[in-house]
Amino acid sequence: MYPTLTEFFKDVFGWNIPLPIQSYGLFVASGFLVGTWVLMLELKRKEEEGLLHVLKKKEFVGEPAKPKELIISALIGFIIGFKLLESILNYGDLVADPQRFILSARGSILGGIIGAVVSAFMSYREKQKLKLEKPRWEEKGIHPYQLAGNVLVVAGVFGLLGAKLFHNLEYFDNFIKDPLGELVSFSGLTFLGGLIVGTSASLIYLRMNNINIPQVLDITAVVIPIAYGVGRLGCQVSGDGCWGIPNTAEKPEWLTWLPDWAWAYDYPHNINNVGEKIPDCTWSHCSVLGTPVFPTPIYETAIMFIIFIILWNLRKRIKVPFFLISIYLLLAGAERFIIEQIRVNITYNISGYNITQAEIIATIMMIAGAVGIILVIKNKDKLMKMRQKLINQGKSV
């Protein structure tokens, strides 16, 4: 396991480069970037098909910088400078615990002042370059794919909040014991929570920009599996505790082609330092599980990539709105429900049955997916007319 990039470079290449980058966060960020790229491709394709249209927005241009804009710019610059200079002057502390360092009140007032002045000046200069003798309203066309970057930010911020919210609800006792520690730690994140809140916030943002939601939902069905799969790799590489139950059984003969570590793994150097001490270890993380477990993050990544490939190949063939998202919900719900049977998680006793938070969500996803497929088939003609109406609207513009 390589909880940090520093440990990866040191072990693989022999380079001792202290970096404040944890592998978990790196893969999660990569998942968002890959998902945004796929989102952009699909938004472009839907626009070419006439299902999404260029947005017309009026913008007042040529104004000089307003005091409010300069103040906001200065505040952003202050925050960046406040943390940046402190990070440079205390780089060792940043590397040791980047999350706690960044989210703490530590900072440099001097750096904040410099950042505020530079940021406000740059905003002022930019406005001066675009200043007109007589400011005017201009109508600009915005292609749906040009909103992909904003969607990345919205999904990232709200996805993180959702992941922390669902995790703290699941491990509420730990949250009560150490609220600050649980809030600033990135190791305690619930993927399904991030998925639900991040996706919901992104859809609301797109709806506010008059993007057709049925079409976006079917795009989402393709985006989420690849983003989820890439992000889930971070759990495996960092060993963040999202592993399975103990697995001491011999690997079945029909799985002889599978590497031993993909059947049962003991997660050496895991980021949470869970397990037994590794003798003579000089890493920052020196623990290994005493009993090997199912490496469930690998299974989830593999299945999600398969789901992505299936939906990617179906996306041009299936024309009926809501069908792709329904298939995704059914497949993804089934995947997570099955994985939960061999995964370590907190359980709730409901009517005498022990069930996990993820199983509840997965069950809802499967039901929603199955009902969605039935309703789409039943209302196919009506939905196809809706689709054609969208195309006709685009032609008339």
N, C-alpha and C positions, 0 to 999 in steps of 0.2 A: 504494500500500500504506500501511496505517496500523498499524505495529507496536504503537503505544501509543494509549490514549485521548487523551492529551495532544496528540499529533500530529493526530489526527482532528479534535478541537475547534478546534485552531489553524488547520488548513487549510480546513475547511468553514465555520466560524463566525467565525474570527478571534479566538477566545478563547484566551489563554495560561494554561491551568489545569494546573499540574503535578500529575499523578495517578499513583500507583504501580500502575496497572492496564494490563496488556498485553492486546492484543486477542485473542491466541491463547488465553490463560487465560480470558478473558471468554467466548469462544464455547464452550470446553470445559465451563466451569461451566454455561453456558446449556443445553448439550446434556444434562448430567446433570439439570438442573431440568425440562426438557421431558420427558425420559424418565421421571422420577419422577412427573410429572403424569399421563402416559399409563398408567404402572404402576398408579397409584391408581385411575384410571377403570376399568381392566380388572379389578383385584382386586374392586372394588365390583360390577361386572357378574357376575363369576364367583360371588360370594357370593349375589347375587340369583337366579342360576340354580340355586343349591343345590350347586354344585361345590366351593365353599370354605365353611368353617364358622367361626363365632365360636370363638375359643380361650378356654378356661377356665383362669385362672391364680390360684393362691392367693398372697396378699400379706399380710405381717405389718405392720399399720398402727398408728400411734399411739405409736411409740417415740420417745424423745428422740434428739437427734443423737449418734451414736457417735463416739469419738475418731478411728477409722479414716476415717469419712466426712468429718470436718472436716479431717483431714490431706490427703486426696486433693483436696478442694475448695481448700484453701490452696495446694497444689502447682500446680493448674491456674491459680488466680488469680495465683500468682507468675510463671508462664511468660508469661501474657498481659500482666501489668503490666510485667514485665522488658523485653519487646519493645515494648510500646505507648509507654511514656514515652520510650524511646530513639528510636522512630520520630518522635515529635512533636518532640523536641529536635534530631534530625538528619534532617529530612524530605527534604532535598535528596539525601542518600545513599540513602534509601529509594526515591525516584523514579528515581534513576539506574540502580539494579540491585536491584529488589525481591526477586528470588529469593535472591540471594547475601546480601542484608541480613537477610532473615527467617531463613534457615537458618544464618547465622553465629552465633558465640558472643557477638556484641555485644548489650548490653542495659544497663538501668539497675537496679542493686540496689535503689535507693529505690523505683522503680516496681514492682519485684517484691514488696517488702515491703508496699507499699500494696495491691497487687492481692491478695496472700495474705490480708491482714487483712479486706479488703472481702468477698472470696469466702467465707471461712470464716464471717464474721458473717452473711452472707445465707443460707447453708446452715443455720446454727444457728437463725436467726429463722424460716425456712420450716418447719423441723422442730417448733419450738415452737408454731407456729400449728396444726399437725396433731396435736399431742400429745394422747393420751387418758389418762384416769385409769387405765384398764386396757387396755393394748394387746391387739389381737386379730387373728386371721386372718380375712381377707375374700376371697371369691371374686369375681374381676372378669372380665368378658368383654372380649376384645380382638378387634376386627374386623381381618381381614387387611390392609385398606387402611391401617390405622393404623400398620403397620410400614413403610410406604413411605419415611418420613423416615429411619429407621434404615438401610434399604436404600441410600438415597442416600449416606449417610456411608460405609458399607461398600464400595459400588461405587467411590466417589470415592477413598478411601484405597488400596484394593487395586488399583484401575484405574491409579492413578498409579505405584504400585510395579511393576506388570506392564509398563506402558509403558516405564519406565526400564530394567527388566531386559531386555526384548527388544531395546531400542535398543542397550544396552551390549554385548549378545551379538553384535549385528549389526555394531557398530562397535567391536570389542574393542580394536583398536590405539589408537584415540582415548581409550578409557577408561584404558588402561595409562599413556598419556602424562600425563593430567590427571584422575585419579579424582575428586577433589573437584569440579572444574569440571563434569565430566560428570554427577555425581550431583545437583548443585544447580541445573543449568540445566533449565528447562522447555521449551526449544526442541527438545531431543532426545527425542522421545517416539514410540513405535511404537503406532499405534492398535490394531492387531490384538492386540498384547501386553496393552494395557490392557483390551481387550474380553474376552479369554480369562480373565485373572486376576480382573478386576472382576466379571464375570458369574459365574464359578465361586464366588467368595467370597460373592456375594449369594445364590446358590442354596443354599450351605451354611448361611448364616444363616437363610434361610427354612425349610430342612429342620429345623434345630434348633428352630424354632418350630412344628413340626408342620404346615407348609403343604404341600399336595399338590404334589409336584414336577412330574408330568406337566402339570398345569394351568398351573403357573408357567412351564414351558418354552414353552408355546404363547403365553403372555402376553409372554414375553421376545422371541419372534419378532416381535412388533409394536413393542415398546419400543426395541430396539436400532437398527433402521434410522433412526428419527427422531432419536434421540439422536446416533448416529454422523454423520448428515447435518449436523445443526446444528454439532456439534463440528468437523467437517471444514472448515466455512466459516472457522474460525480460521486454518487453514493458508493459505488464499487471502488473507485480509485482512492477515495479518502477513507473508506471504512467508517462511515458516520453512524452506524448502528442500524441501518435499514436492511439488515440481513435476515435470514430465515431461522427456523428452529434447528436445534442440533441434528446433525446427520452423520451417524456412525455406520450406516449400512454400506455394504459393498456396492460398487457401481454395477448395475445390471449389464449383462453381456451385450444387449442390444444398444448399449450406450458406450461401447468400448472406444468409439471414435471421439468421444467427448473428453477433453482434457480433465485431469483429476480435479484441478482447482475449480472447474465449472460444475462439478458434482458436489464437492464438499470443500470448504475453504475456512482457514482459521484467522484470516484478516490480521497479519502481522503489521505492526506500526499503525494501527487504526487511530483515527484522529481523536477519539474519545478516551484513549488509553484504557480500554476495557480488556480484562483478562490477566494473564500472567506476565511477569516481567521477562523481557528478552535478555539473556546474559550478555554482558559486555557491549550492550547497545549504547551508541553515542548520539542517536537521533533525538529529536525533540519528542518523539512519540515512540515509546519502547515497550508496547504491550502486544500480546498475541492471545487469541482465544484458546482456552484449554481444550475445548471440544470443537471440532469443525462444524460448520453450519451450511445450510443451503445458501448459495450466493444469489439471492432473489433479485438484486438489482440487474444482474446480467440477464436473467430470464425476462424481466420486464422490458429491458432495452431491446432484446431480440424479438419479442412478441410485438412490441410497438413498431419496430422497423418493418415487420411483416404486415401489420395493419396499414402502415403508411403506403407500402408498395401496392397492396390490394386497392386502397382508396385512390391512390395516384393513377392507377390504371383504369379505374372506373369513372374518374371525374369527367372525362369527355364523352363517355358513353351514356351515362345517366343524365338525362335532361330535366327530370322532374324535381322541382324544389323540395327541400327537406329530406330527400331520400338519403343522400350521403351522410348527413349529420345523424340520421336515425341509425344507419348501419354502424357508424362510429360508436355511438352510445352503447349499442348492443355488444359490439366486439370488445370495446375498452372496458365496459362493465364486467363482462365475463372474464376477461383477462385478470382484472384486479381481484375479483371474487375468488378465482382459482388460486392466485398467488397468496392470498391471505391465509389459505389453509396450511401453508408451510412457512409463514412469516411471523416474526415476533411482533406483537402489538398488544396494546391495552384492550381488554374486553369489557363489555357491559352485559349485565344479566337482564335480559328482557324476556319476561314470561317463562323463565326457567332455561332460556337459551343464552349461551355465551356468544356474543357477537361483537365484532370490532366496528369502529367508526367507518373504516374503509369498506367493510362488507355492507353496511347500511347504504352508503353512497353508491357503491357498485350495484347493489340491488335496484336502487332507484334508477340508475343509468340504464340497466338492462330493461326494466319495465318501460321506461320512457322510449328507449330505442325500438322495442317490439311494438308498442302502441303506435309510435311514429310511422313505422313501416306499414302497418295495417291501414292507418289513416291515409297515408300517401297513396297506396294502391287503390283504396276506395275512392279517393278524390283526385285521381290522376288527371282526368280530363279538365277539371276545374283549375288545377295547379298549372297545367300546360297552357291554358288560356292566360293565366296570370303572367306566365313567362313570355308568351308572345306579345302581350300588352306592353311589357317592359321594352321589348325590342322595337315595337312600333313607336313608342314614345321617343326612343333615341333617334329614330329616322326622321321624326317630325321636327326635331329641334334644329 
